[in-house]
Amino acid sequence: MSEVKSEEIENLYKKLDSEAESFGYHLNSDIDMTKDLIKGLLVNEKRYGYLACPCRLATGEKSRDLDIICPCDYRDDDLNEYGSCYCALYVSKDILNGKKKLGSIPERRHQKDEKRQIKEKSIKNNIISLSKPVWRCKVCGYLCGKDSPPEVCPICKAKKERFEIFI
């Protein structure tokens, strides 16, 4: 596996920062820490072929790791509740402006299966007749009624595999 070059880190940093700001998110202002996290993302991309969160253990099976591909499925809930995502790559405006301090974030990933089972049961109990399925982006929540999800989410730019059937 080839080593991550500083130029690669800088390029991904600029891309993530630009995308984050354009969608109302903020990268952590601790540049050294942020670039270390970005280096971890790039190491995982070289290792697995996708930007798995550097603070979580990826399996190497993309289908099992979709929820931890950056930005992960848990980012928004963590930002809303704690002011940063699990790895603190993304932070709230309050943390960015020093009004709130970074703290530890509990892992939400183990709750995924529980929530999925509850949701499936709810869907079975409330069957709705639609002409097309409704797809939900697991990153940003975007909904669309189509035969299949879009190739790229028009809101957050997540790829097709980050969608799930909502209804």
C-alpha positions as CSV (number, residue, x, y, z in Angstrom):
1,M,0.0,0.0,0.0
2,S,1.4,3.4,-1.0
3,E,1.9,6.1,1.6
4,V,-0.4,9.0,1.8
5,K,1.2,12.2,0.4
6,S,0.8,15.6,2.0
7,E,-0.6,16.9,-1.4
8,E,-3.4,14.2,-1.2
9,I,-4.2,15.3,2.4
10,E,-4.3,19.0,1.3
11,N,-6.5,18.3,-1.7
12,L,-9.0,16.3,0.3
13,Y,-9.0,18.9,3.1
14,K,-9.8,21.6,0.6
15,K,-12.6,19.5,-1.0
16,L,-14.2,18.5,2.3
17,D,-14.0,22.0,3.7
18,S,-15.6,23.5,0.6
19,E,-18.3,20.9,0.5
20,A,-18.9,21.3,4.2
21,E,-19.3,25.0,4.2
22,S,-21.5,25.0,1.1
23,F,-23.9,22.7,2.9
24,G,-23.8,24.5,6.2
25,Y,-21.3,22.2,8.0
26,H,-17.9,23.1,9.4
27,L,-14.7,21.1,9.7
28,N,-12.8,21.2,13.0
29,S,-10.6,24.3,13.2
30,D,-7.8,22.3,14.8
31,I,-6.0,21.9,11.4
32,D,-3.4,19.4,12.6
33,M,-6.1,17.1,14.1
34,T,-8.3,17.6,11.0
35,K,-5.5,16.7,8.6
36,D,-4.7,13.6,10.7
37,L,-8.3,12.5,10.4
38,I,-8.2,13.2,6.6
39,K,-5.0,11.2,6.4
40,G,-6.9,8.3,8.1
41,L,-9.7,8.7,5.6
42,L,-7.1,8.4,2.7
43,V,-5.4,5.4,4.3
44,N,-8.8,3.7,4.5
45,E,-9.6,4.6,0.9
46,K,-6.3,3.1,-0.2
47,R,-6.9,0.0,2.0
48,Y,-10.6,-0.6,1.3
49,G,-11.5,1.6,-1.7
50,Y,-13.7,4.0,0.3
51,L,-13.4,6.7,2.9
52,A,-14.3,4.8,6.0
53,C,-14.3,6.8,9.2
54,P,-10.8,6.6,10.7
55,C,-12.1,6.4,14.2
56,R,-14.2,3.2,13.6
57,L,-13.2,-0.3,12.7
58,A,-14.1,-1.0,9.1
59,T,-14.6,-4.6,7.9
60,G,-13.3,-4.0,4.4
61,E,-16.7,-5.1,3.0
62,K,-18.3,-1.9,1.6
63,S,-21.8,-3.2,2.0
64,R,-21.3,-3.7,5.8
65,D,-19.4,-0.4,6.1
66,L,-21.8,1.9,4.2
67,D,-22.9,3.6,7.5
68,I,-19.4,4.7,8.4
69,I,-18.3,6.0,5.0
70,C,-17.6,9.7,5.6
71,P,-19.8,11.6,6.1
72,C,-21.2,8.8,8.2
73,D,-24.9,8.1,8.8
74,Y,-24.5,9.3,12.4
75,R,-22.9,12.8,11.7
76,D,-26.1,14.9,11.9
77,D,-27.4,13.2,15.0
78,D,-24.0,13.6,16.7
79,L,-23.7,17.3,15.6
80,N,-27.2,18.1,16.9
81,E,-26.8,16.4,20.2
82,Y,-23.1,16.8,21.0
83,G,-21.8,19.5,18.7
84,S,-19.4,17.3,16.7
85,C,-19.4,14.0,14.9
86,Y,-17.9,10.9,16.5
87,C,-14.3,11.6,15.2
88,A,-14.8,15.4,15.5
89,L,-14.0,16.0,11.8
90,Y,-17.3,17.9,11.6
91,V,-18.2,20.4,14.4
92,S,-21.1,22.7,15.1
93,K,-20.9,26.5,14.8
94,D,-20.8,26.8,18.6
95,I,-17.7,24.6,18.8
96,L,-16.1,26.3,15.9
97,N,-16.7,29.7,17.6
98,G,-15.5,28.5,21.0
99,K,-18.9,28.8,22.7
100,K,-18.9,25.1,23.4
101,K,-16.1,22.6,24.0
102,L,-15.5,19.3,22.3
103,G,-16.5,16.3,24.4
104,S,-16.6,12.6,24.0
105,I,-19.3,11.1,21.8
106,P,-21.0,7.8,22.5
107,E,-20.9,5.3,19.7
108,R,-24.3,5.1,17.9
109,R,-23.4,2.4,15.4
110,H,-24.5,-0.6,17.6
111,Q,-28.0,0.9,17.7
112,K,-28.4,0.6,14.0
113,D,-29.8,-3.0,13.9
114,E,-32.3,-2.2,16.7
115,K,-33.7,0.8,14.9
116,R,-33.8,-1.1,11.6
117,Q,-35.9,-3.9,13.1
118,I,-38.3,-1.4,14.7
119,K,-38.6,0.4,11.4
120,E,-39.3,-2.8,9.4
121,K,-42.0,-3.8,11.8
122,S,-43.6,-0.4,11.6
123,I,-43.6,-0.5,7.8
124,K,-45.2,-4.0,7.8
125,N,-47.9,-2.8,10.2
126,N,-48.6,0.4,8.1
127,I,-48.5,-0.8,4.6
128,I,-49.1,2.0,2.2
129,S,-49.9,1.6,-1.5
130,L,-47.6,3.8,-3.6
131,S,-46.9,3.6,-7.3
132,K,-43.2,3.9,-6.6
133,P,-41.0,3.2,-3.6
134,V,-39.7,6.1,-1.6
135,W,-35.9,6.1,-1.2
136,R,-34.1,7.9,1.7
137,C,-30.5,9.1,1.7
138,K,-29.1,7.8,5.0
139,V,-26.6,10.7,5.1
140,C,-28.9,13.7,4.8
141,G,-32.5,12.4,4.8
142,Y,-33.4,13.4,1.3
143,L,-36.5,11.5,0.0
144,C,-37.4,10.7,-3.5
145,G,-40.1,8.5,-5.1
146,K,-38.5,6.6,-7.9
147,D,-38.1,3.0,-9.1
148,S,-34.4,3.2,-7.9
149,P,-32.4,5.8,-5.9
150,P,-30.5,8.5,-7.8
151,E,-26.8,7.8,-8.6
152,V,-25.8,10.7,-6.4
153,C,-27.9,12.5,-3.7
154,P,-28.7,16.0,-5.0
155,I,-28.4,17.4,-1.5
156,C,-25.3,15.9,0.1
157,K,-23.7,14.1,-2.9
158,A,-23.7,10.7,-1.2
159,K,-23.6,7.8,-3.7
160,K,-26.5,5.5,-4.6
161,E,-25.6,2.8,-2.2
162,R,-26.1,5.2,0.7
163,F,-29.9,5.1,0.0
164,E,-32.4,2.8,1.7
165,I,-36.1,2.1,1.0
166,F,-38.0,4.4,3.3
167,I,-41.6,3.4,2.2
